[in-house]
Amino acid sequence: MKPQEGAGSLLLFVTPLLLPLGFASELSTVTCGSVIKLLNTKHNVRLHSHDVRYGSGSGQQSVTGVTSVDDGNSYWRIRGKTSTVCMRGTLIKCGQSIRLTHINTGRNLHSHHFTSPLSGNQEVSAFGDDGEGDILDDWTVLCSGEYWQRDEEVRFKHTSTSVLLSVTGEQYGRPINGQREVHGMTYSNQHNYWKVMEGIFMKPSEPPRTDFSHSEL
């Protein structure tokens, strides 16, 4: 099948994931290397970015929410936090810090002490080149169990500033008419729940075997 081109090494090959039925329960857990779309469950919009910069604040690449299910600019790759490598297929633990790298531009989901243009909350942007930015790209996954499950609603807490990734419904005009503002809020509420939707999911890594006992004939 045709690849969708990202930035640099972030080339995404959209191929079907064919696994034995026994892997079904394992695939319910989110893993490093997976390429996903994230839905804000309150406002029914998917986390999105594009090569459109903010006209105020940081002037960095904007991050929005879109209602379209099929938009190719809503794919994000799950990676380890800044300066670390999270091996493909590693289960993501609740409380773990990660990066979300936008596939088509190679920039990371990012926040900092700038004011968002519509709501006056904290600006969320996309930052870096070819997947490398700085520690303000790190987000902590807040979930209820041991690991992040695909079917649960989770929150993302900005590791450096403690705001929560949120949507409260404000809409942009031109050139991104109708797209929702994504920003950081200081308190938890129904506006900062997200759920994994479409994507390409990496098979969980198998732990090394430790039981090598065998029976003699």
Backbone torsions as a table, in degrees:
resi	resn	phi	psi	omega
1	MET	NA	161.4	-177.1
2	LYS	-72.5	139.1	173.7
3	PRO	-77.6	150.4	167.6
4	GLN	-96.6	124.5	-173.8
5	GLU	-81.7	129.2	172.8
6	GLY	-105.4	-153.1	-179.7
7	ALA	-100.4	132.1	174.9
8	GLY	55.2	-122.6	-175.8
9	SER	-78.8	1.7	-175.1
10	LEU	-92.5	35.2	178.2
11	LEU	-67.8	128.7	-176.3
12	LEU	-108.6	120.7	175.0
13	PHE	-100.2	116.7	-178.2
14	VAL	-86.9	98.5	-178.7
15	THR	-125.8	149.5	179.7
16	PRO	-68.6	146.6	179.5
17	LEU	-100.4	106.6	-176.6
18	LEU	-107.6	112.3	-176.4
19	LEU	-132.3	154.2	175.3
20	PRO	-59.6	156.7	-179.0
21	LEU	-59.8	-27.3	-178.5
22	GLY	-63.4	-17.2	-179.1
23	PHE	-86.9	-2.4	-173.3
24	ALA	-57.3	-46.6	-177.5
25	SER	-69.3	-36.2	179.1
26	GLU	-64.1	-35.4	-178.0
27	LEU	-73.0	-2.0	175.1
28	SER	-76.3	-11.2	179.6
29	THR	-100.0	137.3	-178.6
30	VAL	-76.8	139.5	-175.1
31	THR	-128.2	156.5	174.5
32	CYS	-62.7	145.5	180.0
33	GLY	89.0	-15.0	178.4
34	SER	-67.6	148.5	177.7
35	VAL	-113.1	118.7	-167.2
36	ILE	-133.2	163.0	163.9
37	LYS	-110.1	140.8	-179.3
38	LEU	-114.1	128.7	-178.7
39	LEU	-103.9	128.1	168.2
40	ASN	-78.4	114.6	-168.8
41	THR	-74.2	-21.7	177.5
42	LYS	-74.8	-43.1	-172.8
43	HIS	-106.2	-1.9	175.8
44	ASN	56.6	44.3	175.8
45	VAL	-125.9	149.0	-179.8
46	ARG	-98.0	141.5	179.0
47	LEU	-62.0	132.3	-165.4
48	HIS	-145.0	149.7	168.8
49	SER	-147.9	175.2	-171.2
50	HIS	-174.0	167.9	-177.9
51	ASP	-83.7	58.5	175.6
52	VAL	-126.7	124.2	-175.2
53	ARG	-95.5	153.4	174.4
54	TYR	-64.6	141.7	176.5
55	GLY	-86.5	-3.0	177.5
56	SER	-140.5	-174.9	177.9
57	GLY	62.5	-129.4	-175.7
58	SER	-74.7	-23.9	-173.4
59	GLY	74.4	9.1	179.6
60	GLN	-80.2	176.3	-179.3
61	GLN	-61.6	132.9	-175.6
62	SER	-78.6	152.1	174.9
63	VAL	-122.9	131.8	-175.0
64	THR	-136.7	-179.1	170.9
65	GLY	-118.6	136.7	-179.3
66	VAL	-125.4	149.1	179.8
67	THR	-82.2	-20.5	-177.5
68	SER	-64.4	134.3	176.5
69	VAL	-80.9	-29.7	-169.2
70	ASP	-97.2	0.6	-175.3
71	ASP	-66.1	122.6	-178.6
72	GLY	-70.8	-11.5	178.6
73	ASN	-88.7	14.9	179.8
74	SER	-110.0	14.2	178.8
75	TYR	-93.4	135.5	179.8
76	TRP	-132.4	138.6	176.9
77	ARG	-96.2	135.4	178.2
78	ILE	-86.5	125.8	-177.9
79	ARG	-134.4	168.0	175.6
80	GLY	-68.4	163.9	179.5
81	LYS	-63.6	170.4	-175.1
82	THR	-51.7	135.0	177.5
83	SER	68.1	17.1	174.7
84	THR	-128.4	162.0	175.7
85	VAL	-116.7	126.6	174.2
86	CYS	-106.2	111.3	-174.7
87	MET	-61.3	141.9	179.9
88	ARG	-55.4	130.5	-180.0
89	GLY	92.9	-5.1	178.0
90	THR	-69.7	131.9	178.8
91	LEU	-66.9	137.5	178.8
92	ILE	-88.4	121.6	-179.7
93	LYS	-84.1	149.2	169.8
94	CYS	-63.1	133.9	-176.6
95	GLY	90.0	-2.2	179.3
96	GLN	-83.3	143.7	175.8
97	SER	-91.6	137.0	-177.3
98	ILE	-136.3	171.3	165.3
99	ARG	-115.8	147.7	172.2
100	LEU	-115.4	112.7	-175.3
101	THR	-103.3	123.7	-179.3
102	HIS	-68.7	123.8	-172.3
103	ILE	-61.8	-48.2	-170.3
104	ASN	-79.1	-17.0	179.3
105	THR	-119.4	-13.0	178.6
106	GLY	74.0	15.2	179.6
107	ARG	-104.6	153.3	-174.6
108	ASN	-97.2	146.1	171.9
109	LEU	-59.0	132.2	-162.7
110	HIS	-148.3	151.8	170.8
111	SER	-148.1	166.4	-172.7
112	HIS	-171.6	175.9	-174.3
113	HIS	-84.1	56.8	167.9
114	PHE	-112.2	154.1	-179.7
115	THR	-87.9	134.3	178.3
116	SER	-69.4	149.4	-168.6
117	PRO	-70.5	-27.3	-174.0
118	LEU	-104.7	-47.9	-173.6
119	SER	-94.2	-17.8	-176.0
120	GLY	79.4	11.4	173.2
121	ASN	-82.6	-162.7	-178.7
122	GLN	-85.7	133.1	-178.3
123	GLU	-64.3	139.7	169.9
124	VAL	-117.4	131.4	-176.5
125	SER	-134.7	-176.4	170.7
126	ALA	-119.3	133.0	-167.6
127	PHE	-141.7	151.8	175.2
128	GLY	108.3	179.7	177.6
129	ASP	-135.9	133.1	180.0
130	ASP	49.9	39.3	175.0
131	GLY	85.2	0.1	-178.2
132	GLU	-116.2	122.6	179.0
133	GLY	-131.4	-111.8	178.1
134	ASP	-150.3	-172.7	-173.8
135	ILE	-67.6	-13.6	176.6
136	LEU	-76.7	4.0	174.5
137	ASP	-91.3	-2.8	-172.6
138	ASP	-89.7	134.4	179.1
139	TRP	-130.2	137.2	179.3
140	THR	-96.2	130.4	179.8
141	VAL	-81.6	120.5	178.9
142	LEU	-105.2	110.6	179.3
143	CYS	-142.8	176.6	-165.4
144	SER	-95.3	-22.6	-175.9
145	GLY	-106.9	-147.5	178.7
146	GLU	-84.1	-38.3	-176.9
147	TYR	-126.3	156.2	176.9
148	TRP	-72.2	119.1	-179.8
149	GLN	-100.0	141.2	-176.4
150	ARG	-62.6	-30.2	-174.4
151	ASP	-93.8	6.8	-179.0
152	GLU	-106.9	155.2	174.5
153	GLU	-85.2	131.8	-177.3
154	VAL	-129.4	167.9	172.8
155	ARG	-117.7	156.9	175.7
156	PHE	-120.6	116.4	-178.7
157	LYS	-101.7	124.6	179.2
158	HIS	-65.1	120.5	-168.7
159	THR	-63.4	-35.0	-175.9
160	SER	-86.3	-33.3	-174.5
161	THR	-115.7	-6.8	174.2
162	SER	71.4	8.6	175.5
163	VAL	-78.3	159.9	-179.5
164	LEU	-105.5	134.8	178.9
165	LEU	-62.5	122.8	-168.6
166	SER	-143.7	161.0	170.2
167	VAL	-135.1	132.4	176.2
168	THR	-121.3	6.9	168.3
169	GLY	104.7	-6.5	179.4
170	GLU	-63.3	137.9	-175.8
171	GLN	-112.9	139.6	176.6
172	TYR	-81.4	156.1	168.7
173	GLY	-95.0	-152.6	-179.2
174	ARG	-62.3	146.5	4.1
175	PRO	-90.8	7.0	-178.0
176	ILE	-120.2	50.9	-174.1
177	ASN	-53.7	128.3	175.6
178	GLY	89.2	-14.6	177.7
179	GLN	-72.8	147.3	-176.3
180	ARG	-90.5	148.2	174.0
181	GLU	-72.2	135.5	169.5
182	VAL	-109.2	133.6	-175.6
183	HIS	-150.2	-179.7	176.5
184	GLY	-107.7	132.6	177.5
185	MET	-114.4	151.0	-175.4
186	THR	-85.3	-10.6	-177.6
187	TYR	-132.9	154.8	-176.8
188	SER	-85.2	139.3	176.2
189	ASN	-163.0	-171.8	-176.1
190	GLN	-68.3	-14.9	-177.8
191	HIS	-79.7	-9.5	-177.7
192	ASN	-116.6	30.4	172.7
193	TYR	-97.2	136.5	-179.4
194	TRP	-132.2	151.7	-179.9
195	LYS	-139.2	140.3	176.1
196	VAL	-68.2	134.5	177.9
197	MET	-119.4	-114.5	-177.6
198	GLU	-70.7	160.1	175.3
199	GLY	163.7	-176.2	174.6
200	ILE	-117.8	115.5	-168.4
201	PHE	-108.2	126.3	-179.0
202	MET	-77.2	135.7	177.1
203	LYS	-60.1	135.2	178.4
204	PRO	-58.4	142.5	177.5
205	SER	-67.0	143.8	176.3
206	GLU	-86.7	130.3	177.3
207	PRO	-65.9	151.3	179.4
208	PRO	-63.3	141.3	179.7
209	ARG	-73.3	141.1	176.6
210	THR	-121.6	-9.0	-178.2
211	ASP	-102.6	97.7	-178.5
212	PHE	-109.6	19.6	179.4
213	SER	-69.2	149.1	178.2
214	HIS	-150.1	163.0	-179.1
215	SER	-99.5	136.4	176.1
216	GLU	-81.8	142.2	175.3
217	LEU	-76.6	NA	NA
